[in-house]
Structures are given as C-alpha cells and as structure tokens.
C-alpha cells in the first residue's frame, strides 16, 4: 500500500478510535445502549477494514475463507444494530421473523461458500453483505418517510457504507489496487462513521435531557422548553395590551390533555413527565414560528396567533396540532437513565383543542378561560376540536364547514361571550 492510501486509512482509523472513546464516555454516563451501538459500529467497521485490506496474518485460500466469514458476520451485526435502532426487535412477532430470515440467509451463504472455491466464496459473501446493506437501506427509507428520528441521516450513512463495502470488496478481490479506490473506500467509511456518530449523539443528548426533565417534573421549564406558567401570563398580557388600545384580531388556541393524570395514577410521575415532554416536543415541531406558546396549567398548552386572517387558518393549525399529538408513543416508567430507552407502556394523548378568534379589547383572562373551556369541552367531540359558534351562542364542535364563517363575526360574538 502506498503512502497516499495509508494516509486515507489513517484518517479512517482515527475516526473509528474517536467514536470508540465517545462510546466509553457514554457508557460512563449510564447510557449503555447508546454506548453499545457506538462501540459495536466502530469495532465492526474497523475489523471489517483490517480484514479486507489483507492485514491479517494469513494468506491465500485460508485468507479468502476467513474474509468470507468476516463479511457475513459483519452484515449480521449491522442488520441487528439497525433493527434495534428502528425498534424492530421490540415488536416480538416482526423481530422474530426478521431474525429468523437473517440467520437463515447467513447460514445459506456460508454453506454455499464452502461448496465453492475460496475466491468465489469471498465474492458471494461480499455480495451478501452488500445485499443486507441494501435491504436495510430500503427499511431506513421507509422509516424516514414515516418521520422516524434520524431516518434520513441513517439513509445517508447506509449509502456511504454501501460504497465502502463495494470498494473494499474490489480491493480484496483484485490486490494490489490503485490508491483512488482506497481513497473512495476510506472516505466513505469516515463519512459513514461520522453520520452514525451524529445520529447516536442526537439520541444520547435526547436521553440525557429526558432524564433531566423526568427527575425535576413540570416545575422545571425544560420539561416543555416553553414559557413557564408565570411567563405565559406575561405573554398573554403583552399580546393583548402591547400595541395600544386599538382593537386587533387575535387567535387563542388552548390544548388540554385529558388522560395525563390517569397516566400518573397508573404508572407514576415519571411517566407523566415523559408524556408531557413528548407532547411539548411534538407541539414545537408542528407550530409555525409566528405562533407564541406557553404552559396552561399542569395538563395543557396555550397558543397565541397575532392578527389571524380567518377562522379557517386557526382551524387548520388546530387540526394539525391535534393530529400530531394523538400519535401513539411508548413511554418509560423508570426515571433512571439506564432504563429510559426501554419500552414499558404504550400511550395515546386524549387531546382537546379549543379555538377562539377574538380581539384585544376582550379581557385576557376571559379569553384564556373561554379557550380552555372549549378545549375541555372538545373531549366529548369526535374531532376533539371546539370553537364558539356565533349562530347558537355556545361552544360547538369545529367541523370543516364551520371554518367558512367570517372572522369578524366570530370575534365579535366571542367578545360578547
């Protein structure tokens, strides 16, 4: 191997070593699953590269046989790590079938390799490793399209990994190889490790933050990373009185989650905090930048929309919020960091959303109380959405046809309410 190729592989092994050190640091902070994933990724990648570069103390037919087994073992470990990351192993029926197919395919490839010449066995095993990576690429693309955390990052990482596998297989089958092939393989390996490290770091920081908020509870602002209760009152005051006495339209959306206290009674305060943390995160991701948010009591949130154009704009926002909040979530019932990532109970938020289009001449406390009453009333409606109906003069279910009512009339009626 010439010096240029050695330099590229030096960068790869430095990256793998750094990732291993980071995994040990994560293990010291009790994030054992994250540490295991990072450590196995770095060690498996480094071992695969060492074997395929011909640095093992064996040669000839024996080396080809060993490389064939290394390729199959690496492919199996890769598939297991990705299945664990995407939660496939948590679903026992799906995980059992996936594991059975994976190990059956590995056994077939190994048996077929022993019936062929060593070089042919190496080629088949390398193709099998590439095939497993391609299958996992399809799985990650589907997960990314569903909105899985880190999905598209994993897709990019797997693309780099497939390029590295193809390049290393070419190196192993056609030694000696020109340095550009080594450069492509090494740089692809570095990119793969960097992407996986970034995804795992996001997962690691998420678990650290979750452990922090679950230990402090709702009195600790990072539970929702929103305004605290007192700051929410200040936000409402500024929205209603911050621009003089002129009447301006303002949208008030209240969200109340009806089954948080039942969750606390069944599974404890840690599960309550986890559910509140997840709901707040989903809310932040689906709310536009021009909407102000804050806490509303122990079980709700308050959104203020300055100068909304029409009621249907508020209705669309409320509908998207409700759709995002009612997605199922797997909650942890243990507050220790080592157990946060383990599934314990599945939970769906019973979220009611109240939509009020009013103006700044209404008393802020009255507007907030009305919106909150709407949100609680919305628990009894199939759509879980409620608004003030100017025709009947009372709270009613918010349906698509109701959004066609003009804003000023609804605002005036809400003011009289």
Buried (B, 14 or more C-beta within 10 A) or exposed (E): BEEEBEEBBEBBBEBBEBBBEBBEEBBEBBBBBBBBBBBBBBBBBBBBBBBBBBEBEEEEEEBBBBBBBBBBBBBBBBBBBBBBBBBBBEEEEEBEEBBEEBEEBBEEBBEBBEEEEBBBBBBBBBBBBBBBBEBBBEBBBEBBEEEBBBBBBBBBBBBBBBBBBBBBBBBBBEEEBEBEBBBBBBBBBBBBBBBBBBBBBEBBEBBBBBBBBBBEBBEBBEBBEBBBBEEBBEBBEEBBEEEEEEBBBBBBBBBBBBBBEEBBEEBBBBBBBBBBBBBBBBBEEBBEEEBBBBBBBBBBBBBBBBEBEBBBBBBEBBBEBBEBBBEEBBBBBBBEBBBBBEEBBEBEBBBBBBBBBBBBEBEBEEBBEBBBBBBBBBBEBEBBBBBBBBEEEEBBBBEEEBBEBEBEEBBBBBBEB
